[in-house]
Amino acid sequence: MAKRILIADDEPNIVISLEFLLKREGYEVVVATNGAAALASVREQRPDLAILDVMMPQRNGFEVCQDLRSDPQMQGLRIIMLTAKGRDTEVAKGLALGADHYMTKPFSTRELVARVKDLLADA
C-alpha cells in the first residue's frame, strides 16, 4: 500500500509541483491550503508524513505541528516544515515543536524527495 503524504501550503505553485513529484514517486497525496484544513485532513486521512508550510492562514505550521505532537494518536506521523522562514530561531522552534526536518524555500525538490524517503523508511 502506498504511503500517504499531506501537503499543507497556501501557495498553489508549490502544491502543484510537490504533488506531481510525490505522486511520481508512488506516494498518495492529500492537499490542504490552510492550517485548520491540515489538522482536519491529518485526523481524517491519517497520512504517514505531513509537509507543513509555516505561513498559512487560519493556523500556522508551528501551531499545526504543536497540535499534532500533543495528540497521542499522531505520534507516528513524520513532519517536515517547509518555509521561507529560515532564521536559526525559526528552525530551532520548528524542531523543538517536534518537526522531524526543517527545509527553507527555495528548496531542492530532489533533496525534499530524498528526505521524504528517508523519514518514511524509518517509520
C-alpha positions in Angstrom: 0.0 0.0 0.0 1.3 3.4 -0.9 2.4 5.8 1.8 0.1 8.8 2.2 1.6 12.3 2.4 -0.2 15.6 3.3 1.0 18.8 1.7 -0.2 21.8 3.7 0.7 25.0 1.8 -1.3 28.0 0.6 1.0 28.6 -2.4 -0.6 26.8 -5.4 2.6 26.6 -7.4 4.4 24.7 -4.6 1.5 22.4 -4.0 1.2 21.5 -7.7 4.9 20.8 -8.1 5.2 18.8 -4.8 2.0 16.9 -5.6 3.4 15.9 -9.0 6.8 14.9 -7.7 5.5 12.8 -4.8 2.8 11.1 -6.9 5.5 10.3 -9.5 7.5 8.6 -6.6 4.4 6.4 -5.9 3.0 8.2 -2.9 -0.7 9.0 -2.3 -1.0 12.8 -1.8 -3.6 14.8 0.2 -3.6 18.6 0.0 -4.7 21.3 2.5 -4.4 25.0 1.8 -4.6 26.3 5.4 -3.7 25.1 8.9 -7.2 24.2 10.0 -7.8 22.1 6.9 -4.4 20.4 7.5 -5.4 19.4 11.0 -8.7 18.0 9.8 -7.0 16.2 6.9 -4.5 14.5 9.2 -7.2 13.3 11.5 -9.4 12.1 8.6 -6.8 10.8 6.1 -4.1 9.5 8.6 -1.1 10.3 6.4 2.3 8.8 7.1 4.0 12.2 6.7 3.0 15.9 6.6 4.8 18.7 4.8 3.8 21.9 6.6 4.3 25.4 5.4 4.9 27.7 8.4 3.0 30.7 7.0 -0.6 29.6 6.3 -3.9 31.2 7.0 -6.1 30.1 10.0 -3.4 28.2 11.8 0.3 28.4 11.0 2.6 25.4 10.6 4.1 25.8 14.0 0.6 25.6 15.6 -0.3 22.6 13.5 2.9 20.8 14.4 2.4 21.5 18.1 -1.2 20.3 17.9 -0.2 17.1 16.1 2.6 16.4 18.5 0.4 16.8 21.5 -2.1 14.2 20.2 -1.0 10.7 21.3 -2.7 9.2 18.2 -0.4 11.2 15.9 2.9 10.2 17.4 4.0 8.1 14.4 3.4 10.9 12.0 6.5 12.3 10.4 6.6 16.1 9.9 8.7 18.3 7.5 8.4 22.0 8.0 8.8 23.8 4.6 9.1 27.6 4.8 10.7 30.8 3.7 11.5 31.5 7.4 15.0 30.2 7.6 16.5 32.1 10.6 18.1 29.9 13.2 15.4 30.8 15.7 12.6 29.5 13.4 14.5 26.3 12.6 15.1 25.7 16.3 11.4 26.4 17.1 10.2 24.0 14.4 12.4 21.2 15.6 11.6 22.0 19.3 7.9 21.6 18.5 8.5 18.2 17.1 9.2 18.5 13.4 11.4 15.7 12.1 13.1 18.0 9.5 13.1 21.7 8.5 13.6 22.9 4.9 13.7 26.5 3.7 12.3 27.9 0.5 13.6 27.9 -2.1 14.4 24.3 -1.7 15.8 21.4 -3.8 13.0 19.1 -4.9 15.5 16.3 -5.1 16.5 16.9 -1.5 12.9 17.1 -0.4 12.0 13.8 -2.1 15.1 12.2 -0.6 14.2 13.4 2.9 10.6 12.1 2.5 12.0 8.7 1.5 14.4 8.7 4.5 11.7 9.6 7.0 9.2 7.1 5.7 11.9 4.3 5.6 12.4 5.0 9.3 8.7 4.9 10.1 
